[in-house]
Amino acid sequence: KETARRFKENTEIRVTATPKDRELSAQKPYITLEGETSIWANSWSAAGKPITWDMIHYDVQLIGGMVLHSGKIAEMQTGEGKTLVATLPLYLNALTGNGVHLVTVNDYLAKRDSTWKAPLFEFHGLTVECIDNHQPNSEGRKKAYDADITYGTNNEFGFDYLRDNMAHAPGDLVQRKHNYAIVDEVDSVLVDDARTPLIISGPVPQGDRHEFNELKPKIENLVAQQRQLATTFLTNAKKLIAEGNTKDGGFNLLRAYRALPKNKALIKFLSEEGVKQILQKTENQYMQDNNRDMHLVDEALYFVIEEKNNQVELSDNGIKYLSQGTDDNFFLLPDIGTEIARIEKQNLSKDEEAEEKEKLFQDFSIKSERIHTLTQLLKAYALFEKDVEYVIMDNKIMIVDEQTGRIMDGRRYSDGLH
C-alpha cells in the first residue's frame, strides 16, 4: 500500500540502485539510472496503452487481499478494484520464491495486468511475466514460469500442464511445482469453462481419409433425409397443436426436436407462447422410467441428437439406410471374445489359428475405424453450425469460444473431428 501511495504522489521515485534495478533498467523504459541512484517513473505502457499510476489500496481492499491469501473466494463488484486487490496476496506469496500464478479468462487481460501492475512488484525486487507472450514449449514460456509472479489464461495454464504430463525428460517441463494461484472470475473458469475439457489431440492419420471419402456422401444423403423427416414432423406438430390436439402434436414436436434441434423453423416455433411447455411435458413423459418409451419417438428417425450431451446416435433405420449396397455386417463389430472362442474350438493348427485370429483383429480394427469416422461425420453435420460454433478463415477451421465469442486460435476439435 505504501509503495502504491509513493507511485501516486510522485512522478518519480529515487532509490539506491540494486543489482536487480540495473538489470531491469536495460529492459524497462520506466527505470533509469543516475550513478548509484535508480529512478522509477510513475508512468508506463500497459498492453500498448500509456498509464499513470493513480491508485492506493483502500482498507476494505486489504481485507479482500486477506481473504484471497487464505484461499477463499472474494466476491467483488465491477469497479471495486479486483486487479488491485490481487496485488496484495500475489506479493505476499511470491516472497517465498516458489512462484505464484494469476489466472485470467482471456489473453488481453493477462497481458494488460502483467504490465500494468509489474512496476509495483519489480520495485520490491520481484520478477513478473506473462505466459501468453511466449509460444508453448519454448524457452520464453519456461522463463515465464520461473518468474516470481506469472500471469496467463486458464486454457494456457491447463494445456501447459497437460503438455508437461506428456514430457519425456525433466528438462522438457515448463511449469515448476505449483505453489499458489489466484483465479480471476472463478465462477466462469471453474464452472462455465470447465464444461469443456482440455484435450491434447494430434492430426488424423492420412490412412483414415479413405473411409472418410467413402462415407461422406452417404452421411450427406442421410442428413438430407433426416431434414425432410424433421420438416414433416414439425408441419404435423403445428397443425395438430393448432387444432388443440397437444398429445399427438407434442409427440410430433418431440420427434422434430430429437431429429434436428437446431432447425431454425423449430426454434422459431418453440418461441411461441406455450409451445416449449408442450415439448417439455411430452419429453418428460417419454423419459420416465429411464427412457422406457423413448424408442417409440426415435424409431422413425435415422439418427437421434442428444443436444444436452452433444452426442449423436445412429438408429436402426440409419444403419439400414447406410448399409444399402453392402453386406449386413458392414457396421457390425465382431464380438472378439466369442469369435476367439469359436476359432479355438475348431482344432486348427497353430499357424491356421493365428491366421484366423489375425483376420478377426483386422476386421475389428477396420470396422471400429469405420464406425468412428461415421460418428464424427454425423457430429460434424448435425451438431456444428458454420459461423456459430466455428468459422473458416484462410481456408482453416477456427473454433469460436461459446462463452466469449472469441476465435480460439490453435484449438482443434478432438477425436479427428477436424
FENVEN-V438345 format. One line per field, one symbol per residue. ss: DSSP state (H for helix, E for strand, C for the rest). psi: psi as a letter, one per 40 degrees, with the letter a starting at -180 (. if undefined). burial: 1 if it has 24 or more other ideal C-beta (glycine too) atoms within 12 Angstrom, else 0. A space follows every 10 residues. Layout:
ss: ???
psi: ???
burial: ???
This chain:
ss: CHHHHHHHHC CEEEEECCHH HHHHHCCCCC EEEECCEEEE ECEEEECCEE EECCCCCCHH HHHHHHHHHC CCCCCCCCCC CHHHHHHHHH HHHHCCCCCE EEEECCHHHH HHHHHHCHHH HHCCCCCEEE HHHCCCCCHH HHHHHHCCEE EEEHHHHHHH HHHHHCCCCH HHCCCCCCCE EEECCHHHHH HHHHHCCCCC CCCCCHHHHH HHHHHHHHHH HHHHHHHHHH HHHHHHHHHH HHCCCHHHHH HHHHHHHHHC CCCHHHHHHH CCCCHHHHHH HHHHHHHHHH HCCHHHHHCC CCEEEECCCC EEEECHHHHH HHCCCCCCCC CCCCCHHHHH HHHHCCCCCH HHHHHHHHHH HHHHHHHHHH HHHHHHHHHH HHHCCECCCE EEECCEEEEE CCCCCCEECC CCCCCCCC
psi: ddddddddeh dihhihhidd dddddedhee hihgbehhhh iehahhfehh ihhfihhidd ddddddddde eihhhiihee fddddddddd dddedeeeii ihhieidddd ddddddeddd dddeeiihih deeiiifidd dddddeidhh iiiddddddd ddddeeieid eeidiahhci ihhifdddde cddedhihhh iiihiddedd dddddddddd dddddddddd dddddddddd ddeegddddd dddddddedg dehdddddde eihedddddd dddddeeiff fdeddddede idihhgddef ihhhiddddd ddeheiided ehhihddddd ddddeefiid dddddddddd dddddddddd dddddddddd dddhhiecdi ihhffihhih hddeeihghe iiiifed.
burial: 0011001000 0010000000 1001000101 1000000111 1101011000 1010101000 1101100110 0001010000 1111111111 1111000011 1111111011 1111111111 1111111111 1111011000 1101111111 1111111111 1011000000 0001100001 1111110010 0010000100 0000000100 1100100110 0110111011 1011011101 1000010011 1111111111 1110110011 0000100110 0110010000 0001001101 1111100000 0111101110 1100000001 1001000000 0010000000 0000011001 0001011011 1111111111 1111000011 0000001011 1000000100 10100110
